[in-house]
Amino acid sequence: MSKYLKELEGLFIKAAKPQNSFGMKAYMLNQFDFFGIKTPERDAIVKSFLKTKTLSSHKELSEIIFKMWSFKEREWQYAAIDVFRHHHSLWELKSIDVIESCLTKKSWWDTVDGIGSDWIPHYFSLYPDQIISVTEKWNQSDNIWLQRSSILFQRSYKSKTDTRLLKKYILNHKDAKEFFVQKAIGWALREYSKTDPDWVINFVAKNKIAPLSKREAIKRIIANN
């Protein structure tokens, strides 16, 4: 283990609370182990650590992220999301390889949606020419987490949303049985309803989507009427 990770590990071990880990593990359906560090404390630890520890190259950053992703305690993956985001000045075109790897390994909604918030929008702001090729590949993938990411990647775009792409990616998976894909469709539409509720109403009226997706899509519109 590198000195960088050894120091962070020491902070995690010091802050570990085994009494919390059981509930945290149960909440994640017993898929991951935990140190038992709750989010506010973990955020404070990582934020303080990053103030004094800086990586110097994309290669070093990628190696650190891949190593963090390999550790069993889930706090490591949460911290990796922060570390990669913090070093965005080191990102390169090939950073998409790191993003895709982390989307498809140890995948669950927590890390996938964290990456969707903290990595994907920034990567596409740096490399907008990659949007179509990358998200098309994700949308056509058999991996539900890549499908979810293709549907949700525009959720913070507001008026800059490419509705043609949003519609296409949703309709490609309108018959999906997977909960997390159905939920993604509803979430993407709900977020866009904050910008253009009429577009969302029209889309839902004209296209048959899963009941779960529809409920999520119009939830905010109903609440505001």
N, C-alpha and C positions, 0 to 999 in steps of 0.2 A: 504494500500500500504506500502511495506517495506521501510525502510530508504534509502536503496540502490536505489530503483526506484524513490522515492520521490526526491532525489537529481538530478537524471538524468532528471526527468520531469521538475524540475525547470530550468535546462539548456535549455531544448527544448522550454519551454514557453518563456524564455527570448530571444531566437534566432528566435522565430516564426515570419514569414512574411506572414500575411494573403493575401497580394496582389499576392504572388507566388502560394498560395495553389489552386486557381481556375484552373490555367493552369496545375499544376501537377495532379490534380484530373481528368481533362479532358483527359490528356495524358494516364491515366490509365483507360479510358472509364468510368469514374465516379463510379468506384467500391470501392474506398477508400478515406478517408479524409486525409488531410495533415496539418502539422504545417506550411508548406511552407518553410522548410529549405532545401536549395540546397545541393547536395551531398558533395562538398568539405568542406562546413561549418559543415555539420553533421558529416562527417568523423573526422574532427578536434576536434569537441566536444566530441565524443565518445572516440577517442584516448586519449585525455587528461584525461577524466574521468577514463578510465581503468588504467592509470598510478598510481592512488592513491586508487582505489577501487578494492579489490580482494575478490572473493568468496572462500569458504574453503571446500566445499564438493559437490559431484555429486548431492545429493538431493537438496541442496540449489540452485545450478546452474540450475537444471531442473525446479524447481519451478519459478525461475526468468524468464527463457525463456518462459515457458507456460504463465506466467502473461503478459510479453511483447507482446506475440503473440495475447493476447486477447484484447489489446487496439486498439482503432479505427484508430488512426493516423498511416499512413504507415511508418513513420520514426521509430516507435517502432520496427517494424519487421526487418527493415534494421539494426537497432542497435543490435537487438537480434542476428543476424547472426554474427556480430562482437564480441559480448560478449561471445557467445558459443565458437567461434573459439579461442578467447583469452585464455579461460580456458581449452584448450585441455588436459592439464595435469590432469584434473579431470575426463576425459571421462572414461567410463567403457563399457563393452560389451553391457549393456542395453541402452547405449546412442542412439542406433538405434531407440529406441522408441521415443525419442525426435525428431530425424531426420525425421522419418516417419510422426509424428504428424504435424510437421511444413510444410512438403511437401504437406500434404493433407488438411490443413486448411488455409483459406484466400489465396488460391492458385492462383498464376498468374506467368507469365514467370519471373518476376523480382526476387521474392523470391526463386522460384524453381531453377532458374539458379544460384542464389547466393549461395544457399545451395549446388548445384552441384559443384561449384567451391571451396567453403571454408570448407565444412563439409565432404561431401561424400568421396573424395579421401583420406583425412586424416583418417577417420574412417576405411576405408578398408586397409590402410597401417598399422594401429594398429591391426586389426582383419581380416587378409586376408582369414581366413577360413570361414568367413561369406559372402564372395563375391557371391558365387554361390547361396546359399540358399536365401539370401536377394534379389538379382537382379532377380532371377527366379520368385520369388513371385511378385516383382514389375512388371515384364514384363507380367505376366499372369493376373495382376489386371485389373479391369474395370476402374480404375482411370487413366485418361490421363496423369496426372503429374507424377505418379509413372512409367507409361510406358515410358514417356519422359526421366525420370531419369535413367531407366535401359538401355536405348539406348545410353545415353550421359555420363554415369559415367566414361567411359574410355577416354574421349576426351583429357585428358592431359597425357595419358600413353605413347604416342609415340611408341617406339620400344617394349615396354612391353605390348602393346595391345594384348588381347586374341582375335584374329580374328575369331576363331570358335564361340565364344560367341557373338561377334559383329554381325556376319552374322546371327546367329540364332535369336537374338533379333530383328534385322531389318526385317528379313523375316516373323517373327510372326506378324508384323504390316505393311507389305508392301501395304496392301489394305486399310489401315486406311483412313478415310475421314477427320479426325481431323487435322486442320492446324498445331497445335503445335507438333503433332506426326510426320507428314510429314516433318516438318522443322527440327525436331530432327534427323531424319534419314539422311537428307542431311548434316546437321551440323557435325554429327559424322563422316560421310564419308569424308567430306571436311577436317576435322582436321587430319584424318588418312592419307589423301593424301599427307600431308606434310612429312610423314615418308615413305610411300610406294605408290606412285601414280599408279604404275602398278597394284597393288592389287585392288585398287579402280576402275580403268578403267575396269579391268576384271570382277569385281563384278557387275558393272553397265551394262556391255555388256551381262552378263549371266542372270541377274535377272530383272524382270519387277517391277519397283518402280514408285511411283507417279511422274509426271513431275516436280513438285516443288522440291521433294527430289533429283531428278536427276540433276536439274539445280544447286542446292546448292552443290551437291557432286562433280561435275566436274568444278565448278567455278574457283577454284584456278589453276587447271591443265590447263584449257584453257588460263587463264591469263598469265601463265608461258611459253606458247608455241607460 
